[in-house]
């Protein structure tokens, strides 16, 4: 079909004679022209539409948008089978704007349909000559410039402007994922729903392909697709590295020798950061008679804060590697003879994943900083817990899973300011306060819909959220209004220092978790401060994490089975606050004895795991990640994610994959794997 300028939203059913008179007297605005003409055309009155365009053209010769009117007029004439008239209109359009691409394309099509193939080719060639400056180099330079503009604006907090620049880059080269990765993440941070908005230049599949693994975890609860996404992301990000110049570490016999195991933690977040807060007491409690701890910090090299000060005092060796190349950092780690190397970043900001591709240690572990599988050929192990990764779900991870009691370490020594009153926190005294302090990127349209349902059924309640900035806050207020909830029932907490933030948490009544990416350290903070957290689990790591934290805190009453029970229980607590006081009493009573705060036990269990990994390594039993059929799982998962099913039964989910695998196998046999396409399935 021929291209066509977008029609306007205005409509008019005025008599044709009145419209023509407005056109003749130059009182029919350009926008109104498109509205009335396209309304006629859509109603099957194409001849009237053509008459309106013709009259307007005749009496509005000086209008700057005349070329667009000629273009739409040409399309209407083609629909009336007036090929000659369409050709004349298109030529008039190009006289006014010789660079208007759609007119060149449609004129070539019209000439071809008129039997003038040579002239059609010449017409198209004239346009390619006109745009000859758009060379591959020029397009590449423009793309890079737009990406840099987007990056700088994002870092400056100019999210709207960054999004605009990145969208231009996406439409320029939708097959390149760099701009799309940031663009989708920006839209999540701004609570712009739907997050993905395909266009004629960029399809939804291309947008999904561009998503980073972490952004995908906020978008879809599909652990098989997340594994396949991580596999592809790693292949694109890291690829193959040249390891000839690096001496691969040969496992050293340490079991039974009395020699300490040398463990290295690699992260950009060994600082005042959620990950740093989680790990600092663990590092202090490691048994130095059993293991020797090295910390490799790849964040800001000039940063100095309380967390770093404590960590540096706790570890045996601290190394700043931010200024080293990946190969240099890998060589340093190899020279340090690290036995167990822990990737604390995963695919998060400032990660140095390529370091691990050089395999600078015999054992490489994914732990603490990234809520999913790495899908890489060089991460052999992952540390999780039985609630996040039950045995049946190990098929969604390329690493071998070792388990601790709870995957969320905490620091029991964190400073907490004096608890404010509700008035000081900006909250009403006489309302039930639902709260969520998760990042804005975790708030999906479906989650927000659940919250609005809860507020409707619990009229004496408010929702307390961490601010996302003025524009984002206003967007959520407007979304609430559309759902029938007055905007004053959504209250935003300003950013605060960690000690003050911890203190204010407990003044709320109930923390509402998000889905599919639930609370992590934020949930642990809430429970530690005595605020009950309501959650329900999904299938993926991020969607089950909060379930683990709540279980570790010893309050199973807060674990829901699905979204419906989550909504119902939240409403029930708001209508009967006394029942929630019982839960708060349980939290307080179990605080110091709960699994969540058993950090000595966690440190001890980690050391046992490290030695188990070392033993497997010494026996030649270190697992090799199984990455068979990842591209097939990716394509099946991409189709499922495009359907954007928010929540479904696990049986239905697995059945969908198996049915699709069976269809693929019918076309071309698929090698059996150890996931959803086993020998028995074939």
C-alpha positions in Angstrom: 0.0 0.0 0.0 1.1 3.6 -0.6 2.3 5.6 2.4 0.1 8.3 3.8 0.5 11.2 6.1 -1.1 10.5 9.4 -4.6 11.7 9.7 -5.6 14.1 12.5 -7.7 13.2 15.5 -10.4 15.9 14.8 -13.6 14.9 13.0 -16.3 16.9 11.2 -19.6 16.0 9.7 -20.2 19.5 8.2 -21.9 19.7 4.8 -19.5 19.5 1.9 -20.5 23.0 0.6 -19.5 24.6 3.9 -16.2 22.8 4.0 -15.4 23.9 0.4 -16.3 27.5 1.2 -13.9 27.4 4.2 -11.2 26.1 1.9 -11.8 28.8 -0.8 -11.7 31.6 1.8 -8.6 30.2 3.5 -10.4 29.6 6.8 -9.9 25.8 6.8 -6.8 25.1 8.9 -4.3 22.6 7.7 -5.0 20.3 10.6 -8.8 20.6 10.1 -8.4 19.8 6.4 -6.8 16.5 7.1 -9.4 15.7 9.7 -12.4 16.4 7.5 -10.9 14.9 4.3 -9.8 11.7 6.0 -13.1 11.4 7.8 -14.9 11.5 4.5 -12.4 9.0 3.0 -12.8 6.6 5.9 -16.6 6.8 5.5 -16.3 5.7 1.8 -16.8 9.2 0.5 -13.4 9.4 -1.3 -14.7 11.6 -4.2 -15.7 14.2 -1.6 -12.3 13.9 0.1 -10.6 14.5 -3.2 -12.8 17.5 -3.9 -11.9 19.0 -0.5 -8.2 18.5 -1.1 -8.4 20.0 -4.7 -10.3 23.1 -3.4 -7.8 23.6 -0.6 -4.8 23.3 -2.9 -6.3 25.8 -5.4 -6.8 28.6 -2.8 -3.9 28.0 -0.3 -1.0 28.2 -2.6 1.4 29.8 -0.1 0.8 27.4 2.8 4.1 25.8 4.1 2.4 22.4 4.3 1.1 22.4 0.8 3.4 19.5 -0.2 1.8 17.3 2.5 -1.6 18.1 1.1 -0.6 17.2 -2.4 0.7 13.9 -1.1 -2.5 12.9 0.7 -4.4 14.2 -2.3 -2.4 11.8 -4.5 -3.2 8.8 -2.3 -6.9 9.6 -2.4 -6.7 9.9 -6.2 -5.0 6.5 -6.4 -7.8 5.0 -4.3 -10.2 6.5 -6.9 -8.1 4.8 -9.7 -7.1 8.2 -11.1 -3.5 7.2 -11.8 -2.7 10.3 -13.9 -4.1 12.7 -11.3 -2.0 10.9 -8.6 1.2 11.2 -10.7 0.6 14.9 -11.2 -0.1 15.5 -7.6 3.1 13.7 -6.6 5.2 15.7 -9.0 3.7 18.9 -7.6 4.6 17.6 -4.1 8.2 17.0 -5.1 8.5 20.4 -6.7 7.7 21.9 -3.3 9.9 19.5 -1.3 12.4 17.6 -3.5 13.6 15.6 -0.5 10.2 14.2 0.6 11.0 10.5 0.5 7.4 9.1 0.6 6.5 11.1 -2.6 9.5 9.6 -4.4 8.6 6.1 -3.4 4.9 6.5 -4.3 5.7 8.2 -7.6 7.9 5.4 -8.6 5.1 2.9 -7.7 2.6 4.9 -9.8 4.9 5.1 -12.8 5.5 1.3 -12.5 1.8 0.7 -12.3 1.4 2.8 -15.5 3.8 0.6 -17.4 6.7 3.0 -17.2 9.2 0.7 -15.4 12.3 2.5 -16.6 10.9 5.9 -15.5 10.0 4.3 -12.1 13.6 3.1 -11.7 14.9 6.5 -12.7 12.6 8.1 -10.1 13.9 5.9 -7.3 17.5 6.3 -8.4 17.0 10.1 -8.3 16.0 9.7 -4.6 19.0 7.5 -3.8 21.3 10.1 -5.4 19.6 12.8 -3.4 20.3 10.9 -0.2 23.8 9.8 -1.2 25.3 11.6 1.8 23.7 9.0 4.0 26.7 6.7 3.7 27.3 3.8 6.1 29.9 5.9 7.8 27.6 8.9 8.1 24.8 6.7 9.5 27.2 5.1 11.9 28.5 8.5 13.1 25.0 9.8 13.5 24.0 6.6 15.5 27.0 7.0 17.8 26.3 10.6 18.4 22.7 10.0 19.3 23.7 7.2 21.7 26.2 9.5 23.3 23.6 12.3 23.7 21.2 9.8 25.3 23.9 8.4 27.6 24.9 11.9 28.8 21.4 13.1 29.3 20.4 9.9 31.2 23.3 10.4 33.5 22.3 14.0 34.0 18.7 12.9 35.0 17.2 14.3 31.8 15.2 11.2 31.1 12.7 12.5 28.7 15.4 14.1 26.5 17.5 11.0 26.7 14.6 8.9 25.6 14.0 11.1 22.6 17.6 11.0 21.4 17.7 7.2 21.9 14.5 6.7 20.0 16.1 8.6 17.0 19.0 6.1 17.2 16.6 3.2 17.3 14.7 4.2 14.3 17.9 4.9 12.4 19.3 1.4 13.1 16.7 -0.8 14.9 18.9 -3.8 14.4 21.6 -2.3 16.7 20.7 -3.1 20.4 22.8 -0.4 22.2 20.2 2.4 22.1 17.3 0.0 22.6 18.8 -1.3 25.8 18.9 2.1 27.4 15.6 3.3 25.9 13.5 0.5 27.3 15.2 0.8 30.7 14.5 4.6 30.6 10.8 4.0 29.9 10.6 1.6 32.8 12.2 4.1 35.1 9.6 6.7 34.0 6.7 4.3 34.3 5.7 4.8 30.7 3.3 2.1 29.8 3.3 0.2 27.5 7.0 0.1 27.8 7.6 -1.0 24.3 6.0 1.1 21.6 6.8 -0.3 18.1 6.8 1.9 15.0 7.0 1.4 11.3 10.8 1.4 11.6 11.3 -0.6 14.8 9.2 -3.7 15.6 8.3 -5.0 19.0 10.6 -8.1 18.4 13.5 -5.8 17.7 12.8 -3.9 20.9 12.7 -7.2 22.9 15.9 -8.3 21.2 17.5 -5.0 22.3 16.5 -5.3 26.0 19.2 -6.0 28.5 18.8 -9.1 30.7 18.2 -6.9 33.8 15.5 -4.8 32.0 13.9 -8.0 30.8 13.6 -9.2 34.4 11.5 -6.2 35.2 9.3 -6.8 32.1 8.6 -10.6 32.0 8.5 -13.5 34.4 10.0 -16.0 31.9 13.1 -17.6 33.3 13.8 -19.8 30.3 13.8 -16.7 28.0 15.9 -14.9 30.6 18.5 -17.6 30.4 18.5 -17.5 26.6 18.6 -13.7 26.7 21.7 -13.9 29.0 23.3 -16.4 26.7 22.9 -14.1 23.7 23.8 -11.0 25.7 27.0 -12.6 26.9 27.9 -13.7 23.3 27.4 -10.2 22.1 29.0 -8.4 25.0 32.0 -10.7 25.5 32.2 -13.1 22.5 35.5 -15.0 22.4 38.6 -13.6 24.1 42.2 -14.3 23.3 43.6 -16.2 26.2 47.0 -17.4 24.8 48.9 -14.7 26.6 47.2 -15.5 30.0 48.3 -18.5 31.9 45.1 -20.4 32.9 45.2 -21.2 36.6 45.6 -24.9 37.3 43.7 -26.0 40.4 45.9 -26.3 43.4 45.5 -29.1 45.9 44.3 -27.4 49.1 41.8 -29.8 50.6 43.3 -31.5 53.6 46.5 -29.5 53.5 45.7 -26.9 56.1 46.3 -24.2 53.5 43.7 -21.5 53.3 41.4 -21.2 50.3 41.9 -17.9 48.4 38.5 -16.3 47.5 38.1 -13.2 45.4 35.1 -10.9 45.2 34.9 -8.8 42.0 32.4 -5.8 42.0 31.9 -2.2 41.2 29.5 -2.0 44.2 31.9 -2.6 47.1 30.8 0.8 48.5 27.7 2.6 50.0 25.4 0.7 47.7 22.7 -2.0 48.3 25.2 -4.7 47.4 27.9 -3.2 49.6 25.5 -2.9 52.5 24.6 -6.6 52.0 28.2 -7.9 51.9 30.2 -5.9 54.3 29.3 -7.9 57.5 29.7 -11.1 55.6 33.3 -10.2 54.7 33.9 -9.3 58.3 32.6 -12.6 59.5 34.5 -14.9 57.1 36.7 -17.3 59.0 40.3 -16.2 58.2 41.6 -19.5 59.4 39.7 -21.2 56.5 39.7 -18.6 53.7 41.8 -15.7 52.5 39.6 -12.9 51.1 40.6 -10.7 48.2 38.4 -7.8 47.0 38.7 -6.5 43.4 37.0 -3.2 43.2 36.1 -1.9 39.7 34.0 1.1 40.6 35.0 4.7 41.1 38.7 4.5 42.1 38.6 7.8 44.1 35.5 7.0 46.1 36.0 6.6 49.9 33.0 5.9 52.2 32.1 4.0 55.3 31.4 0.7 53.5 34.8 0.7 51.8 36.5 1.6 55.0 35.0 -1.4 56.8 35.6 -3.8 53.8 39.2 -2.8 53.5 39.7 -3.5 57.1 38.0 -6.9 56.8 39.7 -8.4 53.7 43.2 -9.7 53.4 43.8 -7.8 50.2 42.0 -4.9 48.5 42.8 -4.1 44.9 41.4 -1.2 42.8 41.2 -2.5 39.2 39.0 0.2 37.6 41.9 1.6 35.5 43.1 -1.8 34.4 41.9 -3.4 31.1 40.0 -6.6 31.3 43.0 -8.6 30.3 45.3 -6.8 32.8 42.7 -7.3 35.6 42.5 -11.0 34.7 46.2 -11.4 34.8 46.4 -9.7 38.2 43.8 -12.1 39.6 45.7 -15.0 38.1 48.9 -13.8 39.6 47.1 -13.6 43.0 46.4 -17.3 42.6 42.7 -17.0 43.4 40.9 -20.3 43.8 37.3 -19.2 43.9 36.4 -16.0 42.0 33.0 -14.5 42.7 31.2 -12.3 40.2 29.2 -9.9 42.3 28.0 -7.7 39.4 26.6 -10.0 36.9 25.0 -7.9 34.1 24.5 -4.8 36.1 25.9 -1.3 35.7 29.7 -1.0 35.5 30.1 -4.8 35.4 33.4 -6.2 34.0 32.1 -9.5 32.7 34.9 -9.9 30.2 37.4 -10.4 33.0 35.8 -13.7 33.8 35.9 -14.8 30.2 39.7 -15.0 30.6 39.1 -17.6 33.3 41.6 -16.1 35.7 40.6 -18.6 38.4 39.7 -22.3 38.2 36.2 -21.7 39.7 33.9 -18.8 38.8 30.7 -18.1 40.8 27.7 -15.9 40.2 26.5 -14.5 43.6 24.7 -11.6 45.3 24.6 -8.8 42.7 22.6 -10.2 39.8 19.2 -12.0 40.1 19.4 -14.5 37.3 21.6 -16.9 35.4 24.6 -15.5 33.6 24.1 -17.9 30.6 27.8 -17.9 30.0 30.3 -20.6 29.3 32.6 -19.5 32.1 30.3 -19.1 35.1 30.2 -22.6 36.5 28.3 -22.1 39.8 25.6 -19.9 41.2 24.7 -19.4 44.9 21.0 -19.1 45.6 18.5 -20.7 48.1 15.7 -23.3 48.0 12.9 -20.7 47.7 14.5 -18.7 44.9 15.6 -21.8 42.9 13.7 -24.9 44.0 15.2 -28.1 42.5 12.5 -28.2 39.7 13.6 -24.7 38.6 17.3 -25.6 38.1 16.6 -26.1 34.4 16.4 -22.3 34.1 20.0 -21.8 35.1 23.3 -22.6 33.2 25.3 -22.7 36.5 25.3 -25.5 39.0 23.3 -24.2 42.0 24.6 -24.3 45.6 22.2 -23.1 48.3 22.4 -21.0 51.4 19.5 -20.4 53.9 18.6 -17.0 52.4 20.1 -15.2 49.4 19.9 -11.7 51.0 22.8 -10.9 53.3 22.2 -7.9 55.5 24.4 -5.8 57.8 23.2 -5.9 61.4 25.4 -2.9 62.2 23.9 -0.3 59.9 23.2 3.0 61.5 19.5 3.9 61.9 18.3 7.4 62.7 15.6 8.3 65.1 12.1 7.1 64.0 10.1 10.1 62.7 6.4 10.6 63.3 3.9 10.1 60.5 3.5 13.9 60.3 7.3 14.3 59.9 7.3 11.6 57.2 4.6 13.5 55.3 1.9 10.9 56.0 -1.6 11.2 57.4 -2.1 10.0 61.0 -5.4 8.3 60.5 -5.0 6.3 57.3 -3.8 2.8 56.6 -0.4 3.3 54.8 0.5 0.9 52.1 4.2 1.4 51.0 6.6 0.3 48.3 10.2 1.6 48.2 11.2 -0.4 45.2 12.7 1.5 42.3 10.2 2.9 39.7 11.5 0.5 37.1 9.9 -2.3 39.0 6.4 -0.8 38.9 4.6 -2.3 36.0 1.2 -1.3 34.7 -0.2 -4.5 36.0 1.3 -4.0 39.5 0.0 -0.5 39.6 -3.4 -1.8 38.6 -3.3 -4.2 41.5 -2.5 -1.3 43.9 -5.3 0.8 42.5 -7.7 -2.1 43.1 -6.5 -2.4 46.7 -7.0 1.4 47.3 -10.5 1.2 45.8 -11.5 -1.6 48.2 -9.7 0.0 51.1 -10.9 3.6 51.0 -9.3 4.7 54.2 -5.8 4.0 52.9 -3.0 5.7 51.0 0.0 4.5 49.0 3.5 5.7 49.9 6.1 5.4 47.1 9.7 6.5 46.7 9.8 9.5 44.4 10.9 9.0 40.8 11.1 12.7 40.1 8.4 15.3 39.5 7.5 14.1 36.0 7.3 10.4 37.0 5.4 11.2 40.2 2.9 13.2 38.2 2.5 10.4 35.6 1.6 8.0 38.4 -0.9 10.5 40.0 -2.6 10.8 36.6 -2.7 7.0 36.2 -4.3 6.8 39.6 -6.9 9.4 38.6 -7.8 7.4 35.5 -8.3 4.4 37.8 -10.7 6.3 40.0 -8.3 7.1 42.8 -7.7 10.7 43.8 -4.1 11.8 43.3 -3.8 12.9 47.0 -3.9 9.2 48.0 -0.5 8.6 46.3 2.2 10.1 48.5 5.9 10.3 47.4 8.8 10.0 49.8 11.8 12.2 48.9 15.2 10.7 48.7 16.9 10.4 52.1 20.2 9.3 53.5 20.3 5.6 54.3 20.0 6.0 58.1 17.0 8.3 57.8 15.4 6.1 55.2 15.7 3.0 57.4 14.1 5.0 60.3 11.1 6.1 58.3 10.2 2.7 56.8 8.5 1.4 60.0 5.9 4.2 60.1 4.0 2.5 57.2 1.6 -0.3 57.8 2.2 -2.8 55.0 4.8 -3.1 52.2 3.4 -4.1 48.8 5.9 -6.0 46.7 6.2 -5.6 42.9 6.0 -8.2 40.1 7.8 -9.7 38.2 10.9 -8.0 39.7 10.3 -8.0 43.5 12.0 -6.4 46.4 15.5 -7.5 47.3 17.5 -5.4 49.8 14.5 -3.1 50.1 12.3 -5.9 51.3 15.0 -7.1 53.8 15.3 -3.5 55.1 11.5 -3.3 55.6 11.3 -6.6 57.5 14.3 -5.8 59.6 12.7 -2.5 60.6 9.5 -4.3 61.5 7.4 -3.5 58.4 5.5 -6.5 57.0 6.0 -7.3 53.3 3.3 -8.8 51.2 4.4 -10.8 48.2 3.7 -13.6 45.8 6.2 -15.7 43.9 6.6 -16.2 40.1 9.1 -18.5 38.3 12.2 -16.4 37.8 14.9 -15.5 40.2 13.8 -11.8 40.5 10.1 -12.9 40.9 10.9 -15.3 43.8 13.5 -13.3 45.7 11.1 -11.5 48.0 9.4 -14.8 48.8 12.7 -16.0 50.2 13.2 -12.9 52.3 9.7 -13.1 53.8 10.2 -16.8 54.6 13.6 -16.1 56.2 12.0 -13.5 58.4 9.6 -16.1 59.8 6.2 -14.6 58.7 4.7 -17.1 56.2 1.3 -15.4 56.6 2.6 -12.7 54.2 3.3 -15.2 51.4 0.5 -15.2 48.8 0.0 -17.8 46.1 -1.0 -15.5 43.2 -2.0 -11.9 42.3 -5.6 -12.5 43.4 -4.7 -13.6 46.9 -2.2 -10.8 47.1 -4.9 -8.2 46.4 -7.4 -9.9 48.7 -4.9 -10.2 51.6 -3.8 -6.5 51.3 -7.4 -5.4 51.4 -8.1 -7.7 54.4 -5.2 -6.2 56.4 -6.4 -2.7 55.7 -9.9 -3.5 56.8 -8.7 -5.4 59.9 -5.4 -3.7 61.1 -5.5 -5.7 64.3 -4.6 -8.9 62.3 -1.5 -7.1 61.0 -0.4 -6.1 64.4 -0.1 -9.8 65.2 2.3 -10.2 62.2 4.3 -7.2 63.4 4.6 -8.7 66.8 5.9 -11.9 65.3 8.5 -9.9 63.3 9.7 -8.2 66.4 9.8 -11.4 68.4 11.8 -13.3 65.8 14.0 -10.4 64.6 17.3 -11.5 66.2 16.8 -15.3 65.8 15.4 -15.3 62.2 17.3 -16.8 59.3 17.3 -13.3 57.7 19.6 -12.0 60.4 21.8 -15.1 60.9 24.8 -13.6 59.2 27.3 -15.7 61.1 25.5 -18.8 59.8 25.5 -17.4 56.3 29.2 -16.7 56.3 29.9 -20.2 57.6 27.7 -21.8 54.9 29.4 -19.8 52.2 32.8 -21.1 53.3 31.4 -24.7 53.2 30.2 -24.1 49.7 33.6 -22.6 48.6 35.3 -25.7 49.9 32.8 -28.0 48.2 33.5 -26.2 44.9 37.2 -26.5 45.5 36.8 -30.2 46.1 35.0 -30.7 42.9 37.6 -28.7 41.1 40.5 -30.8 42.5 38.6 -34.0 41.4 38.1 -32.7 37.9 34.3 -32.4 38.5 33.8 -28.7 38.0 30.6 -28.5 35.9 30.6 -27.3 32.3 27.6 -25.0 31.6 25.1 -26.7 29.2 24.1 -24.1 26.6 22.4 -26.4 24.1 19.4 -25.1 22.2 19.6 -21.6 23.6 18.9 -19.9 20.3 15.8 -22.0 19.9 14.6 -21.3 23.4 15.2 -17.6 22.7 13.0 -17.5 19.6 10.2 -19.4 21.4 10.5 -17.2 24.4 10.5 -14.0 22.3 7.2 -14.9 20.8 5.8 -15.7 24.3 7.1 -12.4 25.7 5.6 -10.4 22.9 2.2 -11.7 24.0 3.1 -10.2 27.4 1.2 -12.5 29.7 1.7 -11.1 33.2 1.0 -14.2 35.2 0.3 -17.8 34.3 0.3 -21.3 35.8 3.7 -23.0 35.8 2.3 -26.0 34.1 0.8 -23.9 31.3 4.1 -22.1 30.9 6.2 -25.3 30.5 3.6 -26.8 28.2 3.8 -23.8 25.9 7.6 -24.3 25.5 7.3 -28.1 25.0 4.6 -27.7 22.4 6.6 -25.2 20.5 9.8 -27.4 20.8 7.7 -30.2 19.4 6.6 -28.1 16.4 10.2 -27.1 15.8 11.4 -30.7 16.1 8.8 -31.8 13.5 10.4 -29.4 11.0 14.0 -30.1 11.9 15.1 -32.5 14.7 16.3 -30.7 17.9 19.1 -32.2 20.0 17.9 -33.3 23.4 19.0 -31.1 26.3 18.6 -31.2 30.1 15.8 -28.6 30.3 12.4 -28.8 28.6 13.5 -30.9 25.7 14.8 -34.1 27.3 15.0 -37.5 25.6 11.7 -38.5 27.2 10.1 -35.4 25.7 11.3 -36.3 22.3 
